[in-house]
Amino acid sequence: MSRFALPRKRPVLFLVTLFLALGFLGTTIVSYQVSRNAIRDSILTQELPLTSDNVYSEILKDLVRPVFVASMMANDTFLRDWTLNGEKDRDQLTRYLREVMAKYSAFTSFFISEKTRNYYHPTGVIKQVSELENRDAWYYRVRAMPEPYEINVDPDMANRDLLTIFINYRVQDYQGNFIGAAGVGLTVEAVRSAITAYQERFDRRISFVDPQGRILLAGDRARQRETNIHFIDGLRTLAPEILSVQTGSYEYKNGGRTYLLNVRYVPELKWYLFVEKPEDGALAGIRRTLYVNIAVCLAVTILVVFITSLSLSRYQKRMEEMATTDKLTGLLNRQTLDVLFQQSLSLARRTGEPLSVVLSDLDHFKAVNDRHGHLKGDAVLARAAACLKEQLRTSDVVCRWGGEEFLMILKDCDAQAATALAEKLRVAIEGDAELAALVPGGVTASYGVSQHKDGEPVESLVGRADRAMYAAKQEGRNRVKTAA
């Protein structure tokens, strides 16, 4: 059978699977990349800047308001007049500072006089600032700076050194001369809590960075522990550009993750607002869509390959049948029998079991064709083949040998048993009602039987059966003859 086998279907299925998989996967990945780039661009150009605007608006309420309060104090005629008049009634100033702290919900308020260097607090004078004290360096920095104010994070000595955000505003007289510094303070924790609330509300990481790159405030504890953006992997190379350009969108990698970053300079605070988002979180939705698409493509590929496999199997089976069987009778053809003959002979030699063949020929078949036509003749051949097949064992092989001849290979069957079977076949053909209906008077056949001899080739075995069959015809047809 293998000599007639069609090309294997596995290479075809492999190519179908490969092309489908590559097509689906390529389309899916291209779609994912397009969507990914579109979403990233949207985050960088729209979403993060919009979040920055919203956070900036919120910060104006929480952080910028103290700047305006400090500005109001620095320009208050009472504070200036009280200072210029010699700082005579200290209770007046402490009441003023308590009023500012209470009215504007500040954590603390203060005034340092340039003339006396007294540090005025709502509780009274708590000290005199000195150039020799490191913790007073801020005052001398404010005194020398050209800007009207600064925002500084320092411990508050009046409140158990609690870390505080101070708005330090220069106070000038009516001629523009420096006469002291005033301002208010907020606790770092209070501001950090506000930033954390923004972070949770907008689902972004938010932090504030000063012009030197120091991280002053962050809603994320891990980011707060990172003191300067110049020391953060991924950001250190961008830091000079960020701090010089002031506003822009960036992308960097840190800890194996990609972050999308928007930076905005807040002039009221003189700080940079950092709003960032991990790319994998932003792309989680389309990544899930990618996995769903891949699963759908896999299912479609499996279905198509399965259908293709069924179609190829049926097609292959049909082609094999066409290559190995006789179209008219449905029996094996002569070419296929050659292979089976060799297999049967090999088996008989190994097992020592007898092997016989029966060759039959329909009697006067030419007359059937001439008298009743070839269509009727074909019907007779088909019915005769079916009748032979019905009488044989499942282990026996029958094929159309040629024309109206049929050859049967009988395994584990000696000449005596083969002759008896041939007689059974003769009787079945002669008495078949369907054949009698096709040809008035019925149909008969002649049979030749031969048993395989040791070392005998196939041609000799079939030749002896053929001679026995012709002897049966010469003796009057419709009979069985066994070769010597």
FIKOLBA-464396 format. One record per residue (C-alpha): x negated, y, z negated. Coordinates in nm, 4 decimals. Example, Ala and Ser with C-alpha at 12.3 -4.5 7.8 and 13.67 -1.06 7.14 Angstrom:
<atoms>
X: -1.2300	Y: -0.4500	Z: -0.7800
X: -1.3670	Y: -0.1060	Z: -0.7140
</atoms>
This chain:
<atoms>
X: 0.0000	Y: 0.0000	Z: 0.0000
X: -0.2845	Y: 0.2427	Z: -0.0760
X: -0.3986	Y: 0.2548	Z: 0.2858
X: -0.0653	Y: 0.4175	Z: 0.3742
X: -0.0482	Y: 0.6513	Z: 0.0709
X: 0.0137	Y: 1.0164	Z: 0.1431
X: -0.2147	Y: 1.2873	Z: 0.0038
X: -0.1791	Y: 1.3164	Z: -0.3724
X: 0.0621	Y: 1.5734	Z: -0.5098
X: -0.1664	Y: 1.6785	Z: -0.7974
X: -0.3745	Y: 1.9237	Z: -0.5883
X: -0.0526	Y: 2.0760	Z: -0.4536
X: 0.0919	Y: 2.1130	Z: -0.8046
X: -0.2370	Y: 2.2563	Z: -0.9262
X: -0.2365	Y: 2.5201	Z: -0.6525
X: 0.1299	Y: 2.6053	Z: -0.7124
X: 0.0645	Y: 2.6373	Z: -1.0865
X: -0.2501	Y: 2.8412	Z: -1.0284
X: -0.0862	Y: 3.0849	Z: -0.7848
X: 0.2241	Y: 3.1264	Z: -1.0023
X: 0.0206	Y: 3.1727	Z: -1.3188
X: -0.2170	Y: 3.4199	Z: -1.1546
X: 0.0704	Y: 3.6097	Z: -0.9954
X: 0.2810	Y: 3.6301	Z: -1.3112
X: -0.0151	Y: 3.6955	Z: -1.5378
X: -0.1618	Y: 3.9565	Z: -1.3060
X: 0.1711	Y: 4.1391	Z: -1.2748
X: 0.2296	Y: 4.1221	Z: -1.6511
X: -0.1180	Y: 4.2464	Z: -1.7414
X: -0.1043	Y: 4.5280	Z: -1.4855
X: 0.2361	Y: 4.6329	Z: -1.6227
X: 0.0991	Y: 4.6162	Z: -1.9769
X: -0.2035	Y: 4.8275	Z: -1.8872
X: 0.0140	Y: 5.0870	Z: -1.7133
X: 0.2523	Y: 5.1006	Z: -2.0100
X: -0.0381	Y: 5.1065	Z: -2.2554
X: -0.2052	Y: 5.3980	Z: -2.0797
X: 0.1252	Y: 5.5842	Z: -2.0536
X: 0.1948	Y: 5.5379	Z: -2.4253
X: -0.1594	Y: 5.6358	Z: -2.5237
X: -0.1381	Y: 5.9486	Z: -2.3107
X: 0.2016	Y: 6.0283	Z: -2.4611
X: 0.0648	Y: 5.9846	Z: -2.8147
X: -0.2424	Y: 6.1982	Z: -2.7461
X: -0.0696	Y: 6.4755	Z: -2.5512
X: 0.2750	Y: 6.4866	Z: -2.7099
X: 0.3353	Y: 6.2771	Z: -3.0193
X: 0.0292	Y: 6.3617	Z: -3.2289
X: 0.0305	Y: 6.7349	Z: -3.1398
X: 0.4001	Y: 6.7465	Z: -3.2288
X: 0.3246	Y: 6.5770	Z: -3.5605
X: 0.0464	Y: 6.8314	Z: -3.6174
X: 0.2950	Y: 7.1109	Z: -3.5590
X: 0.5396	Y: 6.9578	Z: -3.8054
X: 0.2706	Y: 6.8979	Z: -4.0678
X: 0.1397	Y: 7.2496	Z: -4.0119
X: 0.4875	Y: 7.3877	Z: -4.0760
X: 0.5125	Y: 7.1866	Z: -4.3946
X: 0.1636	Y: 7.2902	Z: -4.5040
X: 0.2597	Y: 7.6542	Z: -4.4582
X: 0.5166	Y: 7.6010	Z: -4.7305
X: 0.2882	Y: 7.4115	Z: -4.9703
X: -0.0627	Y: 7.5494	Z: -4.9150
X: -0.0339	Y: 7.8745	Z: -4.7255
X: 0.2136	Y: 8.0230	Z: -4.9686
X: -0.0548	Y: 8.0472	Z: -5.2423
X: -0.2727	Y: 8.2354	Z: -4.9899
X: 0.0006	Y: 8.4979	Z: -4.9560
X: 0.0396	Y: 8.5099	Z: -5.3336
X: -0.3345	Y: 8.5692	Z: -5.3729
X: -0.3195	Y: 8.8330	Z: -5.1007
X: -0.0335	Y: 9.0042	Z: -5.2826
X: -0.2377	Y: 9.0055	Z: -5.6062
X: -0.5450	Y: 9.1479	Z: -5.4319
X: -0.3403	Y: 9.4334	Z: -5.2861
X: -0.1248	Y: 9.4950	Z: -5.5922
X: -0.1624	Y: 9.8602	Z: -5.7042
X: -0.1157	Y: 9.7554	Z: -6.0667
X: -0.4161	Y: 9.5247	Z: -6.0597
X: -0.6333	Y: 9.7787	Z: -5.8815
X: -0.5252	Y: 10.0709	Z: -6.1014
X: -0.5678	Y: 9.8654	Z: -6.4190
X: -0.9209	Y: 9.7747	Z: -6.3143
X: -1.0168	Y: 10.1234	Z: -6.2018
X: -0.8795	Y: 10.2716	Z: -6.5297
X: -1.1275	Y: 10.0734	Z: -6.7358
X: -0.9440	Y: 9.7496	Z: -6.8099
X: -0.8078	Y: 9.9007	Z: -7.1330
X: -0.5025	Y: 9.6878	Z: -7.2178
X: -0.5983	Y: 9.3255	Z: -7.1648
X: -0.2533	Y: 9.2025	Z: -7.2717
X: -0.1055	Y: 9.3815	Z: -6.9722
X: -0.3212	Y: 9.1758	Z: -6.7365
X: -0.2610	Y: 8.8418	Z: -6.9090
X: 0.1156	Y: 8.9065	Z: -6.8962
X: 0.0769	Y: 8.9889	Z: -6.5267
X: -0.1143	Y: 8.6652	Z: -6.4593
X: 0.1432	Y: 8.4586	Z: -6.6546
X: 0.4208	Y: 8.6231	Z: -6.4524
X: 0.2464	Y: 8.5359	Z: -6.1237
X: 0.1893	Y: 8.1759	Z: -6.2345
X: 0.5502	Y: 8.1306	Z: -6.3463
X: 0.7173	Y: 8.3142	Z: -6.0587
X: 0.5253	Y: 8.1359	Z: -5.7814
X: 0.4877	Y: 7.7936	Z: -5.9515
X: 0.1074	Y: 7.8139	Z: -5.9414
X: -0.1032	Y: 7.5793	Z: -6.1512
X: -0.3204	Y: 7.8711	Z: -6.2590
X: -0.3867	Y: 8.2389	Z: -6.1810
X: -0.6945	Y: 8.4505	Z: -6.2495
X: -0.8843	Y: 8.7765	Z: -6.2023
X: -1.2588	Y: 8.8415	Z: -6.2391
X: -1.3707	Y: 9.1994	Z: -6.2776
X: -1.6819	Y: 9.3106	Z: -6.0939
X: -1.7513	Y: 9.5752	Z: -6.3562
X: -1.7244	Y: 9.3627	Z: -6.6740
X: -1.7554	Y: 9.0148	Z: -6.5143
X: -1.4709	Y: 8.9093	Z: -6.7425
X: -1.2772	Y: 8.6000	Z: -6.6305
X: -0.9128	Y: 8.6879	Z: -6.7003
X: -0.6672	Y: 8.3988	Z: -6.7360
X: -0.2972	Y: 8.3818	Z: -6.8410
X: -0.4314	Y: 8.2718	Z: -7.1803
X: -0.6740	Y: 8.5659	Z: -7.2075
X: -1.0416	Y: 8.6239	Z: -7.1317
X: -1.2040	Y: 8.2820	Z: -7.1188
X: -1.5591	Y: 8.3797	Z: -7.0252
X: -1.7911	Y: 8.6125	Z: -6.8387
X: -1.9206	Y: 8.4896	Z: -6.5051
X: -2.2948	Y: 8.4763	Z: -6.4582
X: -2.5284	Y: 8.4270	Z: -6.1672
X: -2.7156	Y: 8.1796	Z: -6.3842
X: -2.4246	Y: 7.9358	Z: -6.4005
X: -2.3745	Y: 7.6972	Z: -6.1097
X: -2.0000	Y: 7.6794	Z: -6.1655
X: -1.9772	Y: 8.0562	Z: -6.1154
X: -2.1498	Y: 8.0457	Z: -5.7779
X: -1.8131	Y: 8.0743	Z: -5.6052
X: -1.7627	Y: 8.4268	Z: -5.7402
X: -2.0890	Y: 8.5538	Z: -5.5993
X: -2.0132	Y: 8.3799	Z: -5.2708
X: -1.6779	Y: 8.5583	Z: -5.2510
X: -1.8406	Y: 8.8825	Z: -5.3508
X: -2.0803	Y: 8.8620	Z: -5.0555
X: -1.8562	Y: 8.7157	Z: -4.7875
X: -1.7074	Y: 8.9329	Z: -4.5104
X: -1.3780	Y: 8.7425	Z: -4.4987
X: -1.0963	Y: 8.8562	Z: -4.7294
X: -1.0554	Y: 8.5152	Z: -4.8946
X: -1.1674	Y: 8.1545	Z: -4.9157
X: -1.0089	Y: 7.8280	Z: -5.0222
X: -1.2295	Y: 7.6249	Z: -5.2500
X: -1.1968	Y: 7.2975	Z: -5.4384
X: -1.3516	Y: 7.3157	Z: -5.7864
X: -1.2870	Y: 7.1934	Z: -6.1417
X: -1.0802	Y: 7.4358	Z: -6.3498
X: -1.2605	Y: 7.4999	Z: -6.6776
X: -0.9437	Y: 7.6473	Z: -6.8297
X: -0.7561	Y: 7.3189	Z: -6.7702
X: -0.9941	Y: 7.0456	Z: -6.8850
X: -1.1925	Y: 7.0692	Z: -6.5606
X: -0.9009	Y: 6.9324	Z: -6.3573
X: -0.9891	Y: 6.9359	Z: -5.9892
X: -0.8113	Y: 7.2377	Z: -5.8430
X: -0.7671	Y: 7.4080	Z: -5.5091
X: -0.8444	Y: 7.7769	Z: -5.5613
X: -0.7499	Y: 8.0610	Z: -5.3281
X: -1.0197	Y: 8.3195	Z: -5.4027
X: -0.9233	Y: 8.6643	Z: -5.2703
X: -1.1472	Y: 8.9712	Z: -5.2643
X: -1.0018	Y: 9.2737	Z: -5.4497
X: -1.1042	Y: 9.6181	Z: -5.3223
X: -1.0341	Y: 9.9695	Z: -5.4399
X: -0.8688	Y: 10.2321	Z: -5.2265
X: -1.1977	Y: 10.3144	Z: -5.0541
X: -1.2674	Y: 9.9477	Z: -4.9704
X: -1.5227	Y: 9.8849	Z: -5.2451
X: -1.5334	Y: 9.5408	Z: -5.4032
X: -1.3976	Y: 9.5508	Z: -5.7592
X: -1.3328	Y: 9.1820	Z: -5.8297
X: -1.1723	Y: 8.8544	Z: -5.7201
X: -0.8154	Y: 8.7354	Z: -5.7835
X: -0.6124	Y: 8.4364	Z: -5.6880
X: -0.4154	Y: 8.1264	Z: -5.7795
X: -0.4838	Y: 7.7542	Z: -5.7947
X: -0.3068	Y: 7.4289	Z: -5.7177
X: -0.4031	Y: 7.0874	Z: -5.8466
X: -0.5657	Y: 6.8634	Z: -5.5895
X: -0.3391	Y: 6.5762	Z: -5.6918
X: -0.0293	Y: 6.7852	Z: -5.6283
X: -0.1502	Y: 6.8784	Z: -5.2813
X: -0.2654	Y: 6.5230	Z: -5.2140
X: 0.0799	Y: 6.3942	Z: -5.3135
X: 0.2344	Y: 6.6380	Z: -5.0668
X: -0.0018	Y: 6.5173	Z: -4.7929
X: 0.0804	Y: 6.1550	Z: -4.8804
X: 0.4488	Y: 6.2407	Z: -4.8460
X: 0.3819	Y: 6.3921	Z: -4.5017
X: 0.1835	Y: 6.0842	Z: -4.4087
X: 0.4648	Y: 5.8483	Z: -4.5067
X: 0.7271	Y: 6.0630	Z: -4.3393
X: 0.5442	Y: 6.0928	Z: -4.0078
X: 0.3728	Y: 5.7500	Z: -4.0242
X: 0.0362	Y: 5.9046	Z: -3.9452
X: -0.2905	Y: 5.9387	Z: -4.1364
X: -0.3349	Y: 6.3015	Z: -4.2386
X: -0.6423	Y: 6.4731	Z: -4.3789
X: -0.8014	Y: 6.8162	Z: -4.4063
X: -1.1636	Y: 6.8864	Z: -4.3168
X: -1.3644	Y: 7.2032	Z: -4.3780
X: -1.5901	Y: 7.3681	Z: -4.1133
X: -1.8881	Y: 7.1683	Z: -4.2444
X: -1.7060	Y: 6.8406	Z: -4.1782
X: -1.6327	Y: 6.7653	Z: -4.5460
X: -1.3085	Y: 6.5800	Z: -4.6080
X: -1.1315	Y: 6.7950	Z: -4.8645
X: -0.7926	Y: 6.6290	Z: -4.8868
X: -0.6447	Y: 6.3093	Z: -4.7461
X: -0.3256	Y: 6.1170	Z: -4.7999
X: -0.5148	Y: 5.7941	Z: -4.7446
X: -0.7371	Y: 5.6885	Z: -5.0382
X: -0.9832	Y: 5.5118	Z: -4.8110
X: -1.0273	Y: 5.8271	Z: -4.6040
X: -1.0613	Y: 6.0378	Z: -4.9198
X: -1.3581	Y: 5.8225	Z: -5.0244
X: -1.5309	Y: 5.9114	Z: -4.6960
X: -1.6849	Y: 6.2457	Z: -4.7869
X: -1.7775	Y: 6.3812	Z: -4.4429
X: -1.6757	Y: 6.3076	Z: -4.0853
X: -2.0447	Y: 6.3221	Z: -3.9875
X: -2.0891	Y: 5.9938	Z: -4.1768
X: -1.7901	Y: 5.8032	Z: -4.0315
X: -1.8537	Y: 5.5507	Z: -3.7547
X: -1.6903	Y: 5.6643	Z: -3.4349
X: -1.6335	Y: 6.0193	Z: -3.5609
X: -1.9969	Y: 6.1146	Z: -3.6188
X: -2.0583	Y: 6.1512	Z: -3.2440
X: -1.7398	Y: 6.3562	Z: -3.2009
X: -1.7881	Y: 6.5742	Z: -3.5100
X: -1.9930	Y: 6.8532	Z: -3.3445
X: -1.7392	Y: 6.8898	Z: -3.0640
X: -1.4396	Y: 6.8746	Z: -3.3006
X: -1.5799	Y: 7.1428	Z: -3.5301
X: -1.6737	Y: 7.3703	Z: -3.2416
X: -1.3724	Y: 7.3327	Z: -3.0133
X: -1.1340	Y: 7.3427	Z: -3.3139
X: -0.8300	Y: 7.1956	Z: -3.1341
X: -0.8059	Y: 6.8827	Z: -2.9190
X: -0.7188	Y: 6.5144	Z: -2.8827
X: -0.9729	Y: 6.2357	Z: -2.9273
X: -1.0127	Y: 5.8600	Z: -2.9378
X: -1.2652	Y: 5.6698	Z: -3.1489
X: -1.3373	Y: 5.3189	Z: -3.2775
X: -1.3926	Y: 5.2328	Z: -3.6415
X: -1.3928	Y: 4.8964	Z: -3.8141
X: -1.2955	Y: 4.7147	Z: -3.4941
X: -0.9851	Y: 4.9314	Z: -3.4460
X: -0.9164	Y: 5.2149	Z: -3.2042
X: -0.7743	Y: 5.5390	Z: -3.3446
X: -0.5998	Y: 5.8198	Z: -3.1583
X: -0.6739	Y: 6.1578	Z: -3.3159
X: -0.5360	Y: 6.5106	Z: -3.2852
X: -0.7247	Y: 6.7977	Z: -3.4474
X: -0.5795	Y: 7.1413	Z: -3.5188
X: -0.7504	Y: 7.4346	Z: -3.6843
X: -0.5409	Y: 7.6013	Z: -3.9549
X: -0.6675	Y: 7.9615	Z: -3.9685
X: -0.4731	Y: 8.0452	Z: -4.2854
X: -0.6629	Y: 7.7728	Z: -4.4716
X: -0.9791	Y: 7.7791	Z: -4.2604
X: -0.9539	Y: 7.4020	Z: -4.2524
X: -0.9038	Y: 7.1453	Z: -3.9780
X: -0.5909	Y: 6.9340	Z: -3.9829
X: -0.6590	Y: 6.5742	Z: -3.8721
X: -0.3593	Y: 6.3660	Z: -3.7630
X: -0.4445	Y: 6.0159	Z: -3.6439
X: -0.2785	Y: 5.6878	Z: -3.5642
X: -0.4190	Y: 5.3366	Z: -3.5043
X: -0.3748	Y: 5.2376	Z: -3.1425
X: -0.2730	Y: 4.8805	Z: -3.2255
X: 0.0183	Y: 5.0065	Z: -3.4367
X: 0.1305	Y: 5.2385	Z: -3.1592
X: 0.1111	Y: 4.9592	Z: -2.9032
X: 0.2723	Y: 4.6908	Z: -3.1201
X: 0.6022	Y: 4.7237	Z: -2.9326
X: 0.4630	Y: 4.6811	Z: -2.5823
X: 0.2267	Y: 4.4108	Z: -2.7104
X: 0.5314	Y: 4.2155	Z: -2.8279
X: 0.6851	Y: 4.2790	Z: -2.4865
X: 0.3644	Y: 4.1467	Z: -2.3278
X: 0.3872	Y: 3.8260	Z: -2.5311
X: 0.7554	Y: 3.7856	Z: -2.4417
X: 0.6762	Y: 3.8419	Z: -2.0734
X: 0.3937	Y: 3.5891	Z: -2.0855
X: 0.6257	Y: 3.3367	Z: -2.2534
X: 0.8940	Y: 3.3988	Z: -1.9880
X: 0.6346	Y: 3.3666	Z: -1.7108
X: 0.5084	Y: 3.0441	Z: -1.8650
X: 0.8617	Y: 2.9057	Z: -1.8853
X: 0.9354	Y: 3.0070	Z: -1.5242
X: 0.6038	Y: 2.8566	Z: -1.4101
X: 0.6782	Y: 2.5295	Z: -1.5899
X: 1.0289	Y: 2.5215	Z: -1.4404
X: 0.9048	Y: 2.5947	Z: -1.0884
X: 0.6244	Y: 2.3388	Z: -1.1200
X: 0.8717	Y: 2.0826	Z: -1.2542
X: 1.1125	Y: 2.1424	Z: -0.9644
X: 0.8216	Y: 2.1372	Z: -0.7196
X: 0.6972	Y: 1.8120	Z: -0.8719
X: 1.0405	Y: 1.6526	Z: -0.8355
X: 1.0675	Y: 1.7738	Z: -0.4774
X: 0.7189	Y: 1.6500	Z: -0.3929
X: 0.7849	Y: 1.3151	Z: -0.5616
X: 1.1036	Y: 1.2661	Z: -0.3630
X: 0.9372	Y: 1.3838	Z: -0.0449
X: 0.6363	Y: 1.1610	Z: -0.1072
X: 0.8575	Y: 0.8665	Z: -0.1889
X: 1.0561	Y: 0.9245	Z: 0.1270
X: 0.7427	Y: 0.9580	Z: 0.3388
X: 0.5955	Y: 0.6450	Z: 0.1831
X: 0.9151	Y: 0.4603	Z: 0.2583
X: 0.9011	Y: 0.5817	Z: 0.6164
X: 0.5382	Y: 0.4739	Z: 0.6407
X: 0.5863	Y: 0.1315	Z: 0.4811
X: 0.9380	Y: 0.0195	Z: 0.5749
X: 1.1241	Y: -0.0627	Z: 0.8894
X: 1.3774	Y: 0.2090	Z: 0.9564
X: 1.6424	Y: -0.0225	Z: 1.0994
X: 1.6433	Y: -0.3066	Z: 0.8459
X: 1.4938	Y: -0.1383	Z: 0.5381
X: 1.2426	Y: -0.4251	Z: 0.5084
X: 0.8683	Y: -0.3794	Z: 0.4810
X: 0.7013	Y: -0.3258	Z: 0.8174
X: 0.4242	Y: -0.5383	Z: 0.9615
X: 0.1436	Y: -0.2945	Z: 0.8711
X: 0.2428	Y: -0.2973	Z: 0.5061
X: 0.2676	Y: -0.6755	Z: 0.5064
X: -0.1001	Y: -0.7000	Z: 0.6021
X: -0.1944	Y: -0.5428	Z: 0.2676
X: 0.0508	Y: -0.7557	Z: 0.0693
X: -0.0694	Y: -1.0688	Z: 0.2488
X: -0.4255	Y: -1.0087	Z: 0.1344
X: -0.3099	Y: -0.9409	Z: -0.2230
X: -0.1005	Y: -1.2601	Z: -0.2250
X: -0.3880	Y: -1.4688	Z: -0.0904
X: -0.6272	Y: -1.3270	Z: -0.3496
X: -0.3799	Y: -1.4097	Z: -0.6270
X: -0.3308	Y: -1.7644	Z: -0.4951
X: -0.7079	Y: -1.8233	Z: -0.4843
X: -0.7505	Y: -1.6982	Z: -0.8451
X: -0.4583	Y: -1.8919	Z: -0.9939
X: -0.4624	Y: -2.1992	Z: -0.7684
X: -0.0892	Y: -2.1611	Z: -0.7132
X: 0.0505	Y: -2.2696	Z: -0.3725
X: 0.1418	Y: -2.0067	Z: -0.1169
X: 0.3729	Y: -2.0615	Z: 0.1810
X: 0.5136	Y: -1.8549	Z: 0.4619
X: 0.8390	Y: -1.8805	Z: 0.6559
X: 0.8748	Y: -1.7280	Z: 1.0003
X: 1.2275	Y: -1.6957	Z: 1.1414
X: 1.3634	Y: -1.5836	Z: 1.4765
X: 1.7273	Y: -1.5107	Z: 1.5622
X: 1.8517	Y: -1.7464	Z: 1.8341
X: 1.9605	Y: -1.6012	Z: 2.1673
X: 1.9199	Y: -1.2461	Z: 2.0424
X: 1.8489	Y: -1.1113	Z: 2.3914
X: 2.1876	Y: -1.2369	Z: 2.4997
X: 2.3456	Y: -1.0494	Z: 2.2072
X: 2.1876	Y: -0.7242	Z: 2.3265
X: 2.2801	Y: -0.7883	Z: 2.6888
X: 2.6375	Y: -0.8927	Z: 2.6144
X: 2.7307	Y: -0.6612	Z: 2.3256
X: 2.4869	Y: -0.3731	Z: 2.3569
X: 2.1853	Y: -0.2602	Z: 2.1608
X: 2.3905	Y: -0.0903	Z: 1.8885
X: 2.5601	Y: -0.4194	Z: 1.8102
X: 2.2201	Y: -0.5857	Z: 1.8275
X: 2.0795	Y: -0.3403	Z: 1.5740
X: 2.3728	Y: -0.4110	Z: 1.3417
X: 2.3021	Y: -0.7843	Z: 1.3708
X: 1.9345	Y: -0.7297	Z: 1.2803
X: 2.0249	Y: -0.5124	Z: 0.9785
X: 2.2804	Y: -0.7661	Z: 0.8472
X: 2.0464	Y: -1.0619	Z: 0.9049
X: 1.7694	Y: -0.8783	Z: 0.7103
X: 2.0095	Y: -0.8115	Z: 0.4220
X: 2.1236	Y: -1.1739	Z: 0.4215
X: 1.7625	Y: -1.2998	Z: 0.4028
X: 1.6819	Y: -1.0592	Z: 0.1214
X: 1.9846	Y: -1.1700	Z: -0.0793
X: 1.8682	Y: -1.5344	Z: -0.0753
X: 1.5019	Y: -1.4739	Z: -0.1663
X: 1.3477	Y: -1.4467	Z: -0.5118
X: 1.2288	Y: -1.1108	Z: -0.6453
X: 0.8696	Y: -1.2334	Z: -0.6235
X: 0.9074	Y: -1.3176	Z: -0.2532
X: 0.8202	Y: -1.0717	Z: 0.0211
X: 1.0098	Y: -1.0342	Z: 0.3478
X: 0.9279	Y: -0.8065	Z: 0.6378
X: 1.0317	Y: -0.7456	Z: 0.9945
X: 0.7575	Y: -0.9143	Z: 1.1886
X: 0.8648	Y: -0.7816	Z: 1.5245
X: 1.1754	Y: -0.7722	Z: 1.7443
X: 1.4176	Y: -1.0242	Z: 1.5964
X: 1.1471	Y: -1.2058	Z: 1.3925
X: 1.1160	Y: -1.1985	Z: 1.0112
X: 0.8225	Y: -1.3214	Z: 0.8047
X: 0.8511	Y: -1.4225	Z: 0.4363
X: 0.5648	Y: -1.4748	Z: 0.1900
X: 0.6642	Y: -1.7202	Z: -0.0839
X: 0.4396	Y: -1.7086	Z: -0.3942
X: 0.3974	Y: -2.0162	Z: -0.6140
X: 0.5826	Y: -2.2216	Z: -0.3545
X: 0.4572	Y: -2.5356	Z: -0.1746
X: 0.5665	Y: -2.6582	Z: 0.1687
X: 0.8471	Y: -2.8753	Z: 0.0322
X: 1.0031	Y: -2.5939	Z: -0.1711
X: 0.9490	Y: -2.3503	Z: 0.1152
X: 1.1281	Y: -2.5883	Z: 0.3567
X: 1.4213	Y: -2.6165	Z: 0.1168
X: 1.4405	Y: -2.2381	Z: 0.0883
X: 1.4209	Y: -2.2000	Z: 0.4648
X: 1.7125	Y: -2.4436	Z: 0.4985
X: 1.9061	Y: -2.2322	Z: 0.2497
X: 1.8339	Y: -1.9270	Z: 0.4594
X: 1.9437	Y: -2.1031	Z: 0.7768
X: 2.2762	Y: -2.1988	Z: 0.6226
X: 2.3301	Y: -1.8480	Z: 0.4871
X: 2.2716	Y: -1.6873	Z: 0.8280
X: 2.4876	Y: -1.9399	Z: 1.0133
X: 2.7758	Y: -1.9007	Z: 0.7695
X: 2.7647	Y: -1.5240	Z: 0.7168
X: 3.1059	Y: -1.3753	Z: 0.7810
X: 2.9757	Y: -1.0282	Z: 0.8664
X: 2.7488	Y: -1.1674	Z: 1.1355
X: 3.0390	Y: -1.3711	Z: 1.2704
X: 3.2442	Y: -1.0533	Z: 1.2855
X: 2.9735	Y: -0.8795	Z: 1.4810
X: 2.9114	Y: -1.1667	Z: 1.7262
X: 3.1951	Y: -1.4043	Z: 1.8108
X: 3.0782	Y: -1.7533	Z: 1.7263
X: 2.8276	Y: -1.6273	Z: 1.4702
X: 2.4502	Y: -1.5985	Z: 1.4639
X: 2.1870	Y: -1.8650	Z: 1.4031
X: 1.8104	Y: -1.8599	Z: 1.3529
X: 1.5160	Y: -2.0969	Z: 1.3832
X: 1.2512	Y: -2.1314	Z: 1.1072
X: 0.8894	Y: -2.2356	Z: 1.0864
X: 0.7225	Y: -2.3183	Z: 0.7512
X: 0.3521	Y: -2.3489	Z: 0.6672
X: 0.1603	Y: -2.3818	Z: 0.3403
X: -0.1724	Y: -2.2096	Z: 0.2935
X: -0.4795	Y: -2.4305	Z: 0.2966
X: -0.7990	Y: -2.3530	Z: 0.1066
X: -1.0147	Y: -2.1063	Z: 0.2986
X: -0.7529	Y: -2.0683	Z: 0.5710
X: -0.7335	Y: -1.7179	Z: 0.7191
X: -0.4043	Y: -1.5325	Z: 0.7473
X: -0.3948	Y: -1.5610	Z: 1.1232
X: -0.4159	Y: -1.9413	Z: 1.1052
X: -0.1481	Y: -1.9645	Z: 0.8351
X: 0.0966	Y: -1.7473	Z: 1.0314
X: 0.0011	Y: -1.9154	Z: 1.3576
X: 0.0982	Y: -2.2596	Z: 1.2239
X: 0.4323	Y: -2.1215	Z: 1.1022
X: 0.4855	Y: -1.9618	Z: 1.4436
X: 0.4204	Y: -2.2898	Z: 1.6243
X: 0.6576	Y: -2.4737	Z: 1.3903
X: 0.9268	Y: -2.2129	Z: 1.4615
X: 0.8908	Y: -2.2558	Z: 1.8370
X: 0.9065	Y: -2.6315	Z: 1.7902
X: 1.2401	Y: -2.5768	Z: 1.6128
X: 1.3645	Y: -2.3730	Z: 1.9073
X: 1.2541	Y: -2.6363	Z: 2.1557
X: 1.4380	Y: -2.9005	Z: 1.9578
X: 1.7671	Y: -2.7155	Z: 1.9912
X: 1.7404	Y: -2.4053	Z: 1.7673
X: 1.9207	Y: -2.3396	Z: 1.4358
X: 1.6866	Y: -2.5673	Z: 1.2468
X: 1.3765	Y: -2.5695	Z: 1.0214
X: 1.0411	Y: -2.7168	Z: 1.1152
X: 0.7432	Y: -2.7527	Z: 0.8791
X: 0.3888	Y: -2.7288	Z: 1.0091
X: 0.1506	Y: -3.0195	Z: 0.9424
</atoms>
